Amino acid sequence: MPEQPHTDHLVRILRGVLGDSLFGVFLHGSAALGGLRPHSDLDVLAVVRDPTSPDQRRFLVEELLRVSGTGQGLRPVEATVVVQDAVRPWRYPPSCEFLYGEWLRQDFERGVTPDPGPNPDLAPVLTMVLLADAPLLGPPPAELLDPVPAADLRRAIVAGVPELTEELATDTRNVLLTLARVWTTLDTGSIRSKDAAAEWAGARLPVAHRPALARARAVYLGDEDERWDDLDVRPCAEHLVRMIEESYSA
């Protein structure tokens, strides 16, 4: 059975830093789409009334650096903050007030504080939040957020593909699984967990490309150790990108 998420500490951090401006905190991602896997992030979205100050964003970074990670019983956290007026009524690209993720850890440890700004990746995040309907604090997300139009969701998930593929050598598992999820969403209109998306995509891949995606899925589920020296993963990734391009233009 998938691990159940422990989120009380994240709600405490967000309430402590954001105070009375905090409208709600919502679970999304793997934990809400099918359960945490061994390599899943713990994904939360906070909706606030007021823009954050530089001090608030710095305090959030400091607190999240302490509780997010991959060792000593920690789990990677992805925490997003949006100002309600910046995303409701909906417009594209949406504006992100704050974003924490482990891929940014080195910058944060050097003292970098994230600034608010446009972020197309919010489109799938908000879509998953509404789909999951999993409030950790506050009302159901539909009371605070507007649905994302399908056309904006599609262009948002495609926009990140070029940057994603640049990380194939350093983040192989996540890149392959995310490409599979993008293709799945474009072709079916649904957002699935990474393992479910990999299962869908794997059944539609040429036989030669299936081992790489199957390995990514097995590692994600904790069924195999992560190693890539025995597989040429680039042809699989390139084929997934072609399928994404064809689905997007269809």
C-alpha positions as CSV (number, residue, x, y, z in Angstrom):
1,M,0.0,0.0,0.0
2,P,1.4,3.5,-0.9
3,E,2.7,5.5,2.0
4,Q,0.3,8.1,3.5
5,P,1.6,11.6,3.6
6,H,2.5,13.4,6.9
7,T,1.7,17.1,6.3
8,D,1.1,18.6,9.7
9,H,4.6,20.1,9.8
10,L,4.1,21.8,6.5
11,V,0.8,23.3,7.5
12,R,2.4,24.6,10.7
13,I,5.2,26.2,8.7
14,L,2.9,27.9,6.2
15,R,0.6,29.1,8.9
16,G,3.5,30.4,11.0
17,V,5.0,32.4,8.1
18,L,1.9,33.5,6.1
19,G,-0.4,34.2,9.1
20,D,-3.9,35.5,8.6
21,S,-3.3,36.0,4.8
22,L,-3.4,32.2,4.4
23,F,-6.8,31.1,2.9
24,G,-5.9,27.4,2.4
25,V,-3.3,24.6,2.0
26,F,-4.0,21.8,-0.5
27,L,-2.3,18.5,-1.2
28,H,-1.7,17.5,-4.8
29,G,0.7,15.4,-6.9
30,S,1.4,11.7,-6.2
31,A,0.1,11.8,-2.7
32,A,-3.3,12.8,-3.9
33,L,-3.3,10.9,-7.2
34,G,-2.6,7.5,-5.9
35,G,-0.4,7.6,-2.9
36,L,3.3,8.5,-2.2
37,R,5.9,6.3,-3.8
38,P,9.5,5.9,-2.5
39,H,10.7,8.7,-4.8
40,S,7.6,10.9,-4.7
41,D,7.8,14.6,-3.6
42,L,5.3,15.8,-1.1
43,D,3.4,18.5,-3.0
44,V,1.4,21.3,-1.4
45,L,-0.2,24.5,-2.6
46,A,-1.0,27.5,-0.4
47,V,-3.4,30.2,-1.4
48,V,-3.0,33.6,0.2
49,R,-4.8,36.9,0.2
50,D,-1.8,39.2,0.2
51,P,1.6,39.2,-1.7
52,T,4.4,37.9,0.4
53,S,7.3,40.0,1.6
54,P,11.0,39.2,1.0
55,D,11.3,38.3,4.7
56,Q,8.4,35.9,4.5
57,R,9.9,34.1,1.4
58,R,13.2,33.9,3.1
59,F,11.7,32.4,6.3
60,L,9.8,29.9,4.1
61,V,13.0,28.8,2.4
62,E,14.8,28.4,5.7
63,E,12.0,26.3,7.2
64,L,11.6,24.1,4.2
65,L,15.3,23.5,3.8
66,R,15.1,22.0,7.3
67,V,12.2,19.6,6.7
68,S,12.7,18.7,3.0
69,G,15.2,16.2,1.7
70,T,16.0,12.6,0.8
71,G,17.8,11.3,3.9
72,Q,17.2,10.7,7.6
73,G,13.5,10.0,7.2
74,L,12.9,13.2,5.2
75,R,10.9,13.4,2.0
76,P,11.4,16.0,-0.8
77,V,8.9,18.8,-0.5
78,E,7.5,21.0,-3.4
79,A,5.7,23.9,-1.9
80,T,3.9,26.6,-4.0
81,V,2.3,29.8,-2.9
82,V,-0.2,31.7,-5.0
83,V,-2.0,35.0,-4.3
84,Q,-5.7,34.3,-5.0
85,D,-6.2,37.5,-7.0
86,A,-3.3,36.5,-9.3
87,V,-5.0,33.3,-10.4
88,R,-8.7,34.1,-10.0
89,P,-10.1,35.1,-12.4
90,W,-7.8,32.8,-14.4
91,R,-5.3,34.2,-16.9
92,Y,-2.3,32.9,-18.7
93,P,0.5,32.7,-17.8
94,P,-0.4,32.5,-14.1
95,S,1.8,34.2,-11.5
96,C,3.5,32.2,-8.8
97,E,4.2,34.0,-5.5
98,F,6.7,31.4,-4.1
99,L,8.1,28.1,-5.1
100,Y,10.3,25.7,-3.2
101,G,11.7,22.4,-4.7
102,E,14.7,20.3,-4.0
103,W,16.1,21.0,-7.5
104,L,16.6,24.5,-6.2
105,R,18.3,23.6,-3.0
106,Q,21.8,24.7,-4.0
107,D,20.5,28.1,-4.9
108,F,18.6,28.4,-1.6
109,E,21.6,27.2,0.4
110,R,23.6,30.1,-1.2
111,G,21.0,32.5,0.1
112,V,18.9,33.0,-3.0
113,T,15.3,33.8,-2.3
114,P,12.6,33.1,-5.0
115,D,10.8,36.1,-6.4
116,P,7.2,36.2,-7.6
117,G,6.7,36.0,-11.3
118,P,4.9,34.2,-14.2
119,N,5.0,30.5,-14.1
120,P,3.2,28.3,-16.7
121,D,3.8,25.2,-14.5
122,L,1.1,26.5,-12.2
123,A,-1.5,25.4,-14.8
124,P,-1.0,21.7,-14.1
125,V,-0.5,22.3,-10.4
126,L,-3.8,24.1,-10.0
127,T,-5.5,21.5,-12.2
128,M,-4.2,18.7,-9.9
129,V,-5.2,20.6,-6.8
130,L,-8.8,20.9,-8.1
131,L,-8.8,17.3,-9.2
132,A,-7.5,16.0,-5.9
133,D,-9.8,18.1,-3.8
134,A,-7.7,17.5,-0.7
135,P,-7.6,20.5,1.6
136,L,-5.2,20.3,4.5
137,L,-6.4,23.7,5.8
138,G,-9.3,25.8,4.7
139,P,-12.2,25.2,2.3
140,P,-12.4,22.9,-0.8
141,P,-10.0,24.3,-3.4
142,A,-12.9,25.1,-5.9
143,E,-14.0,27.8,-3.5
144,L,-10.7,29.6,-4.0
145,L,-9.5,28.7,-7.5
146,D,-10.9,28.8,-11.0
147,P,-10.5,25.8,-13.3
148,V,-7.8,26.0,-15.9
149,P,-9.0,25.9,-19.5
150,A,-7.9,22.8,-21.4
151,A,-6.0,24.8,-24.0
152,D,-4.0,26.6,-21.3
153,L,-3.2,23.3,-19.6
154,R,-2.0,21.8,-22.8
155,R,0.3,24.7,-23.8
156,A,1.7,25.0,-20.2
157,I,2.8,21.3,-20.0
158,V,4.4,21.5,-23.5
159,A,6.2,24.7,-22.7
160,G,8.4,23.0,-20.2
161,V,9.5,20.1,-22.4
162,P,12.7,21.6,-23.9
163,E,14.1,22.5,-20.5
164,L,13.1,19.2,-19.1
165,T,14.9,17.2,-21.8
166,E,18.1,19.1,-21.0
167,E,18.2,17.3,-17.6
168,L,17.9,13.8,-19.1
169,A,21.5,12.8,-18.1
170,T,21.2,14.1,-14.5
171,D,17.6,13.4,-13.7
172,T,16.8,10.4,-16.0
173,R,14.0,8.8,-14.0
174,N,12.0,12.0,-13.5
175,V,12.5,13.2,-17.1
176,L,11.2,10.0,-18.6
177,L,8.2,9.8,-16.2
178,T,7.3,13.4,-16.7
179,L,7.5,13.1,-20.5
180,A,5.2,10.1,-20.3
181,R,2.8,12.1,-18.1
182,V,2.8,15.0,-20.5
183,W,2.0,12.7,-23.5
184,T,-0.7,11.0,-21.5
185,T,-2.4,14.2,-20.5
186,L,-2.3,15.6,-24.1
187,D,-3.7,12.4,-25.5
188,T,-6.3,11.6,-22.9
189,G,-7.1,14.9,-21.2
190,S,-6.4,13.4,-17.8
191,I,-3.6,13.9,-15.3
192,R,-2.4,10.6,-13.9
193,S,0.2,9.6,-11.4
194,K,3.6,9.1,-12.8
195,D,3.5,5.3,-12.6
196,A,0.0,5.2,-14.2
197,A,1.2,7.5,-16.9
198,A,4.2,5.4,-17.5
199,E,2.1,2.3,-17.8
200,W,-0.2,4.0,-20.3
201,A,2.7,5.3,-22.4
202,G,4.7,2.1,-22.1
203,A,2.0,0.1,-23.8
204,R,2.1,2.5,-26.7
205,L,5.9,2.7,-27.2
206,P,7.8,0.7,-29.8
207,V,9.3,-2.4,-28.1
208,A,12.8,-1.0,-28.3
209,H,12.0,2.0,-26.1
210,R,10.0,0.2,-23.5
211,P,12.8,-1.0,-21.2
212,A,14.0,2.6,-20.3
213,L,10.5,3.8,-19.3
214,A,9.8,0.5,-17.5
215,R,13.0,1.0,-15.5
216,A,12.0,4.5,-14.6
217,R,8.6,3.3,-13.4
218,A,10.1,0.4,-11.4
219,V,12.6,2.7,-9.7
220,Y,9.8,5.2,-8.9
221,L,7.7,2.4,-7.3
222,G,10.7,1.2,-5.3
223,D,10.9,-2.2,-7.2
224,E,14.4,-1.6,-8.6
225,D,17.5,0.3,-7.7
226,E,18.3,3.3,-9.8
227,R,21.0,2.7,-12.5
228,W,21.2,3.7,-16.2
229,D,24.6,2.6,-17.3
230,D,23.1,-0.5,-19.1
231,L,20.4,1.3,-21.0
232,D,20.5,4.0,-23.8
233,V,17.7,6.2,-22.6
234,R,17.9,9.0,-25.2
235,P,16.0,7.2,-28.0
236,C,13.1,6.6,-25.6
237,A,13.1,10.3,-24.5
238,E,13.3,11.5,-28.1
239,H,10.4,9.2,-29.1
240,L,8.3,10.5,-26.1
241,V,9.0,14.1,-27.3
242,R,7.9,13.2,-30.8
243,M,4.6,11.8,-29.4
244,I,4.1,14.9,-27.4
245,E,4.6,17.1,-30.4
246,E,2.2,15.0,-32.5
247,S,-0.4,15.0,-29.7
248,Y,-0.1,18.7,-29.2
249,S,-0.5,19.6,-32.9
250,A,-3.4,17.1,-33.4
